[in-house]
Amino acid sequence: MRKILHMVFWALLVAGVVFAVAYVGQKHNETICEYFELSVENQNYDALTNAAKLRAMIIATTDTLAGKTIGEIKPYEIHHLLNANPYIKHADIQTDINGELKIKVVLRQAIIRIINKDGYSYYIGKEGWLMPVNPGFPSRVLIANGSINDGVSNLQGRKMHIDSLAANSIVRKLYDLAKYVNNSDFLNKLIGQLWITTSGELEIIPLIGEYTILFGSFDEMEEKFEKLATYYREGTSKAGWIDYRSVDLRYKNQVICSKK
C-alpha cells in the first residue's frame, strides 16, 4: 500500500510540474510584446550591414512586432531569418515575462573582396563564408582582381562557403593569403591590392608607392613574406624603395629589385 501511495504521489507531482510549465508557457505566449531591442556587437571593423538595416528587415518580414503576442511573433522564425542573412555570424533571441524581445547579433568580418574576370564582386569573411556586396556598406579590405575564374555569379539569397570551391582554385589561395595578411600588422599596412595575371601568378600592389611586388605562385607564401619583411627592415635603409619599379620575390633566398 505504501509503495502504491508513493507512486501516486510522484505521478501527481510530475503531472503538476508539467501542468505548471505548460501554463507558464501559455501565459508567456499570450504576453504582449511592448517593444524589441536589437543590438549589434561592435567588432571594430567595417561591417557589411548595421542595426537599422536589420531592424527594417525584421519589421518588413513580420509586419511589425509591437502589439503582437509572443506566440504570434514566433521568435524562432526571426532567428531563422537572421541566421539566413549572409552578413550574420550568430543571432541570439530572448524574451522575458514583461514582453520584451531582445535580439543580439554578431556580424561576420570581411577580410578580402574578390572581383572576378566577369566583373562580379563579393567579399569573403574570416570564417570563409562568401558574402554579396551590400550597397552603402563598403568594407576597407584587400581587393583581388584580374584573371580570376571562379564560377561565382550570384550570391543573393544563398549562403556559400569557400570549401565548396575547388581545392586548387585561385579564390581559395587568395583567401588563405588574406587570412595571413589580416593577422600581420606589417602586411596590413603595406598591401592594398592583389592582381592575378593571365598565367595565374600573383602581383601585389602596395598602398604607398608606385612599384609592384612580384609574388609569383602561392607556394612558399610565408617564406616570401618573410623575405619581404627583411627587405623592408634592412634593404630600404640602403636604397630608397621609391626608386624601384618592382620588387621580385619569386626566386629562392633573394629579392631582386628593378629600378624605374
Secondary structure as GFF3:
##gff-version 3
##sequence-region A 1 260
A	DSSP	alpha_helix	2	29	.	.	.	ID=ss1
A	DSSP	beta_strand	35	40	.	.	.	ID=ss2
A	DSSP	alpha_helix	51	62	.	.	.	ID=ss3
A	DSSP	alpha_helix	70	73	.	.	.	ID=ss4
A	DSSP	alpha_helix	75	83	.	.	.	ID=ss5
A	DSSP	beta_strand	88	95	.	.	.	ID=ss6
A	DSSP	beta_strand	100	107	.	.	.	ID=ss7
A	DSSP	beta_strand	110	115	.	.	.	ID=ss8
A	DSSP	beta_strand	121	125	.	.	.	ID=ss9
A	DSSP	beta_strand	129	132	.	.	.	ID=ss10
A	DSSP	beta_strand	142	146	.	.	.	ID=ss11
A	DSSP	beta_strand	160	161	.	.	.	ID=ss12
A	DSSP	three_ten_helix	162	164	.	.	.	ID=ss13
A	DSSP	alpha_helix	170	182	.	.	.	ID=ss14
A	DSSP	alpha_helix	185	190	.	.	.	ID=ss15
A	DSSP	beta_strand	191	196	.	.	.	ID=ss16
A	DSSP	beta_strand	202	206	.	.	.	ID=ss17
A	DSSP	beta_strand	212	216	.	.	.	ID=ss18
A	DSSP	alpha_helix	221	234	.	.	.	ID=ss19
A	DSSP	three_ten_helix	235	237	.	.	.	ID=ss20
A	DSSP	three_ten_helix	241	243	.	.	.	ID=ss21
A	DSSP	beta_strand	244	248	.	.	.	ID=ss22
A	DSSP	beta_strand	256	259	.	.	.	ID=ss23
###
